[in-house]
Amino acid sequence: MRHLMENMKKLFHGSIYARKMWPAAKTYMLEKHDKWMDEVTTASPEVKQWLKEYHNLLWARRKFDCAIKCDYINNNLAESWNSWIKDLKDLPVNALADAIREKTLILFEKRRRTSTALNGVILPVVIHQLNEASKGLGHLKVTKGNPDQAEVTETYKDEEVTRHVVYLDKWTCTCREWQVTGKPCPHALALITTIRQPNMEKYVDTAYSVHRFQATYASVIPNITDKKQWPKVDKGFKLLPPVPKKRGVGRQRKNRIPSALEKGKGKATRQVQCPDYQRFGHRKGSVRCELTGTRKRLVQL
């Protein structure tokens, strides 16, 4: 989604696109998504064709398949991967592949040991997340129709804002967050917390189960010898060395090249103003001030 917005800013200018596109991408509901997108296309009708032509992949949560149990609209996975192999990027291809294999082997073994110590049905970190999320639900009013069904109303300053219907037996909520993520949404949590001593594991999808976690890291990555001990084979062709390329001075770049639209991480800059002379570019008492600084003496002379 961030790359989509960066590309969009190059052609469509105005704050309305950032203010409307992000909510359109984050919402799980078709109605809200269409509402935000209608405001975007009203500002510029060309946006619809541009998105269809250049960004026709899934970037909005309301289009996600409920079977995948994932609501990521950012590139955190790619950023984590790049950070993980950052120190290996300048290695030759064969050494790079072997180094990544070794890091993956170590990671799998570490996760495998962790999985054997886990108890319960659902991963403890997921249960902890839900317990923390259940503490800030004071703005939700629950009206039960029966033990497994209720209307949950979002209130703001004692006024009703939005009302959703939760079905505990079907694991669904009209906001669709529960269906997409596989974890109870705030509306579902508001209803679950009305149950005496609820079993939170009962309402979480098996994608977050200990069994799935153990199965993911159950396989063993084969160990291999170093390159010197590899068997000699006839490739059927002669592999020539790469074309010599003049390398620039200094260390090879490892960090990602930031976009021109990204804000720098350095010290924030702002224009200063002299309170006496009301001119921008210098502070009170500066030598450039024509009232108190060196310029004052030059003007008098």
N, C-alpha and C positions, 0 to 999 in steps of 0.2 A: 504493500500500500504506500509506503514511503517513496518508492521509486516512481509509482504512478503519479503521486502528487508533484514530485520534482519535474517530471516530464510535462505535467499539466500546466505548471506555473510558467513554462517557457512560451506557451501559446495563449493561455487564458489568464488574464490579469484581474486581480480583485480579491478581497478577503472572503467573499461569499463562497468561493470554491473550497477553501480550507475549512470554513465553518460548516459547510453542508456535506461535503464529501466524506469527511471522517465519521460523522454520525450515521451516514448512509451505509458506510462499510461496517460499523460496529454493531448496528442493530440486528437482531435475529428475526424481526418481524417484517413480513412483506409490506404491510401497510405503511409502516414508518419509513422503510427504505424508499418506497415509491414517493412518499411525501417529500423527503429530502431531495431526491433526484428530480422531482418536478420543479423545485425551486432552482436547482442548478441549471436545468435545461431552459427554464424561463429566462435566466440571466444570459445564457448563450445556447441557442439551439444546436450549434455545431458540436457541442460536447458529446451528445449521444452517438453521432456517427464516428467521432474520434475515438471514443471508448470501444466501440464495436470493431473498429479497424486495427487499433494498436494495443488495446488492453482487453481482449476478449476472454481472458482467463478469469477464474473465480477470484474475486477480490472482496466480495461482500459476504458477510456471514449468513445472510438470509438465503443464499444460494447453496450453502454447504450441504453435503449429503449427511444426514443424521447418523449414518452407519460408521463414519470415520471417527467420531467423538473427538473432534479437534476444531478449535475456533481461532487459530492463529491467523492474523492478518498482517503480521510484521515479518521481518527477516532475521529474527533473533537466532534461529537455528543456523543460518548461514554465517552470521557474525560470530557465533560461538565456535563454529567449525574453523573459520579463518583464524580466530585467536588461538585455537587449540594447536594448529599446525604452523603458526606464525614463524617459529624458529626453524622450521624445516623447509621453508619455501625456496631457499637458495641451493638446495641439494640437487644433484643430478637425478634424472627421472627414476632410475632403478633404486638409488639410495632413498629417494623420497618415498617411493612405494613401500620399501622395506621398513622405513622408519614409521610410517603410518600404520603398517601391519603390526609392528611391535607395540605401538601405543594402544592400538585397539585390543591386542592380546592382553595387555596389562589391565586395561579398563574392564574387559569382560571378566577376567579373573577376580577383580576387586568387587564388581557387581554380583558375581556368582556367590562369593563369600557372604556378602551382605544379604542376599536373598535367602540363604539358608538359615539366617538368624531371625527372619521375620515371622511374626505370628499373626493370626487373624485372617480375615477374608480379604479386606481392602488394605491397600498400602497405608501405613501410619501417617505419612505426610499428607495424603488426601484427607484423611479423617481430621487431622489437625487444621487443615485449611477450612474445612466445613465448620468445625467448632468455632474457629475465629470469626468466620463470616456470620455465624448465627448470633453474635453478640451485638450487632448493630442493626437490628430490625425493628426499632421502636417506631419507625414511620409507616409500618405495614399493619393494617387492620385485617384480622382474619374473621370471616363469617362462615361458619361451617354449615354445609347442607347435610352431610353425613360424615362418618369418621374418615373416609378416604377421599372426600371431595370438599372444596371450600372456595369461596370468593376471597381473594386477597387484594385489598385496596391500598394503593400508595397515597399517602396523605402529606400535605404540606401546609403548615399553619392551620390545622384542623379542617382543611378543604381537600376534598377528594380530587385526585389528579388522574390516576389510571387504575382500572380494575382488571385483574386477571383471574382465571379459573384454574385451579390446581387439581389434578387427579393423581393421588398417590398410588393407586393400584395399577395405573397405566404408565406411571413415570412420565407424565406430561404436564406442561404448563402452556397456557396460551401465549406466553412471551417467547417460547421455543428455545430458550437457553438450555433447559434441562435436556431436551431432545438432542441438541447439537453437541453439547459438551459431555453428556453422560453423568454430570454431577448436578445435584439439586440446585436450582436457582434460588435467589433470595425469597421469592414468593413461596416456593416449596419448603424452604427452611423455616419460614414463618409458620407454616402449617405443621411441619414435623415437630417443632419445638413445643407445640401445644399438647403433644402426646407425652404421657408419663413414661420416663425412662425409655426414650426411643432408641432403636437399633439403627444407627446411621448407616451401617454397612448394607442394610437392606435396600437402600435407595440409591446406591452408587453402581454404575455400570461395571461389568466384569473387565472392561479395558483397563481399569485401575486396580485389578485384583492382584494379590500376592502371587497367585498361580501364574498369571500372565507375565508378571515380572520375572519369575523364576524360569519360565519357558523361554523368554527372550534371550537370557544369558546362559541357557543350559548347554548350548553347543560350544565346542572347543575349537579355537582357531589353530590349525596345524602348525607345528614348529618346523622350521626349515633351516638348513645350513647356510653358511655364508656363500657368496658368489664364487669363490675359488673352488668350492666343492661341487658346484653344479655339473651335471653330466654334459658332455660335448655332443651337440646335435648338428645335423646338416640342415641349415635353414633354407637351402635352395636358392639363396641369393646372397650377394655380398653387401653387407651394411657398411656404408661409408660414414666417416666422421662428419659431424655437422659443419656447415659453412662457417668459417671464422668470422666472428663479429666483434667489432671494436667495443670494448666495455668502457663505460664511463668511469670517471674517477669517483672515489669515495665508496661507501658501503652500498650494497644493493638494497633497493627499496623493499620493505616488507609490509609497511602499513598501507591500508587502502587509501586511494586518492579520494579526498572528500569532494563532494559536489560543490559547484560554485554557489549554490543556494544555501548550503549548510552554514550555520553560524560557527564562528571560530570558538575554540575552547580557551583562548588566551584571556588576558585581562580586559575587562569591558572598558570601552572608551566612550567618553561623552564630552560635549563641548562645554567649556567653562565660561562663565560670564562675570565680569567685574561688577560688584554691587554699587560702586560709586559712579563709574563712567558709563555703565550699562552697555559696554561693548563686549562682544564675544571674542574668545581667544586668549584671554589672560585673566588672572585672579587679582584680588585686591592687594596692592603693594607690589605688583609686578613692575619690572623695569620698563615694560611697554605701556604702562598706564600713563595717560597724559595729565592726570591729576596728582598722582603721588610718586610716580616712577621717574626714570631717567628722561623719558620723553617730555615730562613737565619742565625740567630744567632746560632742555633743548628748545622748547617752545618759548620760554621766557627770554632766552638769549636772542 
